[in-house]
Amino acid sequence: MTPSARVQAAIDIVDEVIASARDDGPPADTIVQRYFKIRRYAGSKDRRAVRELVYRAIRRTAERPGSGRMAMLGVADDDPDIAAAFDGSAHGPAARGDEASSTVSYVPEWVNSELSPLVGPEEWPALLERAPLDLRVNVARASRDDVEAIFDGAVATRLSPWGLRLPADTKVDDHPAFADGLVEVQDEGSQLIALACKSSDGHDILDLCAGAGGKALALAAAAPGARIIASDNNRARLAQLGPRAERAGASIATRLLDGGREEQQLADLAGQADVVLVDAPCSGSGTWRRNPEGRWRLTPDRLDRLVALQKHLLDMAAPLVKPGGALVYATCSILHREGAGQAASFLGRHSSWMAQDVPFDGGRTDGPGKLLTPAHDATDGFFVARFVRPC
Ligand SMILES: C[S@@+](CC[C@H](N)C(=O)[O-])C[C@H]1O[C@@H](n2cnc3c(N)ncnc32)[C@H](O)[C@@H]1O
């Protein structure tokens, strides 16, 4: 592909990403993969170059652009090589006329007032920087030091006792340590959420929104003698946990929930759990550096619905905790209403519960919990709070 043809391909893909963000369709990565699946003429260098252009265009602007061309003209504003590709050649984009390009921004304007007060403009560039590659060592099978010696360039993470940070281009999926269940790819912040649960052998733990089980696996590794139930209402996500648990040698029961019937389906656990983790669905604003087009998907309406769902899940989880047990609430969000605001409102509704310090260094106190951010902690953005039910 010529440089101009690569730019046109990126324009076509960004057009699809824009439509998908508007219509709640598949993520950018899936769209890039699908694009090349039916264009076998593109070599690996072409694919890499086009993907890079697509992500430059997405990262550059917080507001959903009018078109892929507008987004790529924005990249051309920053880069003369890209500007030169707008040359009207065959398979390339038409020459630039008197057209507007997308503007540079980090956070959608309407979201500014929703951010935690801790996330000032000086932190915004870090929200869009490339995320590091972190592994969680399966400490039930190997020590972090042993695994550190296996991976070239691995360094121990600062905050999580289970984490290793690797050079970004390290291939993990086909590494024997991965196949042998010694490691999982997991951001350090995500590991800290599991740490906040203080799982212990003999504990009954419910991971209410377990998804594909990233945190449930971390809980099981930290306490192989804990009885863990992982539940979720998404069959496809929960189904991924089985093979992952098998690889890790972890024993985790799963429970698929039906929308609207969760309370009945969990009734047998009432007052039983030492810990319930509510890793709730959220805006994903703490992970924009991994999914920058998440900014194009978020709307005020969607945020309202997420906040209402988080409240519902917290109130559903509370009666499952046994007296003296803990409810851990987490979101990969840097928005006040999904973090400190949601936690404070839980304590307002459950006035006998107490907020307890989360057991890790790093992060900053944000209302009744802690906020981790890329700029301050070099992790994804997370809010986490730990509430204890009175005895
Ligand atoms: C942030 S993700 C969980 C990520 C997961 N804990 C991990 O570590 O990989 C939130 C999850 O909540 C689930 N969810 C949404 N509504 C739910 C409900 N009513 N009951 C249970 N799970 C729900 C979603 O399907 C999604 O998997």
Ligand as a Chemical Component Dictionary entry (heavy atoms), coordinates in Angstrom:
data_LIG
# 
_chem_comp.id                   LIG 
_chem_comp.type                 NON-POLYMER 
_chem_comp.pdbx_formal_charge   0 
_chem_comp.three_letter_code    LIG 
# 
loop_
_chem_comp_atom.comp_id 
_chem_comp_atom.atom_id 
_chem_comp_atom.alt_atom_id 
_chem_comp_atom.type_symbol 
_chem_comp_atom.charge 
_chem_comp_atom.model_Cartn_x 
_chem_comp_atom.model_Cartn_y 
_chem_comp_atom.model_Cartn_z 
_chem_comp_atom.pdbx_ordinal 
LIG C1  C1  C 0  -16.360 -3.836 34.955 1  
LIG S1  S1  S 1  -17.046 -5.264 34.283 2  
LIG C2  C2  C 0  -16.386 -6.534 35.302 3  
LIG C3  C3  C 0  -14.957 -6.872 35.049 4  
LIG C4  C4  C 0  -14.481 -8.078 35.812 5  
LIG N1  N1  N 0  -14.770 -8.012 37.235 6  
LIG C5  C5  C 0  -12.994 -8.331 35.607 7  
LIG O1  O1  O 0  -12.204 -8.170 36.546 8  
LIG O2  O2  O -1 -12.619 -8.684 34.484 9  
LIG C6  C6  C 0  -18.719 -5.191 34.816 10 
LIG C7  C7  C 0  -19.514 -6.438 34.599 11 
LIG O3  O3  O 0  -20.806 -6.252 35.181 12 
LIG C8  C8  C 0  -21.696 -7.084 34.485 13 
LIG N2  N2  N 0  -23.095 -6.729 34.817 14 
LIG C9  C9  C 0  -23.877 -5.754 34.310 15 
LIG N3  N3  N 0  -25.088 -5.767 34.882 16 
LIG C10 C10 C 0  -25.082 -6.773 35.778 17 
LIG C11 C11 C 0  -26.053 -7.316 36.669 18 
LIG N4  N4  N 0  -27.274 -6.793 36.752 19 
LIG N5  N5  N 0  -25.706 -8.358 37.441 20 
LIG C12 C12 C 0  -24.456 -8.877 37.363 21 
LIG N6  N6  N 0  -23.500 -8.435 36.528 22 
LIG C13 C13 C 0  -23.813 -7.390 35.748 23 
LIG C14 C14 C 0  -21.284 -6.887 33.041 24 
LIG O4  O4  O 0  -21.731 -7.939 32.233 25 
LIG C15 C15 C 0  -19.767 -6.817 33.157 26 
LIG O5  O5  O 0  -19.175 -8.055 32.890 27 
# 
loop_
_chem_comp_bond.comp_id 
_chem_comp_bond.atom_id_1 
_chem_comp_bond.atom_id_2 
_chem_comp_bond.value_order 
_chem_comp_bond.pdbx_ordinal 
LIG C1  S1  SING 1  
LIG S1  C2  SING 2  
LIG S1  C6  SING 3  
LIG C2  C3  SING 4  
LIG C3  C4  SING 5  
LIG C4  N1  SING 6  
LIG C4  C5  SING 7  
LIG C5  O1  DOUB 8  
LIG C5  O2  SING 9  
LIG C6  C7  SING 10 
LIG C7  O3  SING 11 
LIG C7  C15 SING 12 
LIG O3  C8  SING 13 
LIG C8  N2  SING 14 
LIG C8  C14 SING 15 
LIG N2  C9  SING 16 
LIG N2  C13 SING 17 
LIG C9  N3  DOUB 18 
LIG N3  C10 SING 19 
LIG C10 C11 SING 20 
LIG C10 C13 DOUB 21 
LIG C11 N4  SING 22 
LIG C11 N5  DOUB 23 
LIG N5  C12 SING 24 
LIG C12 N6  DOUB 25 
LIG N6  C13 SING 26 
LIG C14 O4  SING 27 
LIG C14 C15 SING 28 
LIG C15 O5  SING 29 
# 
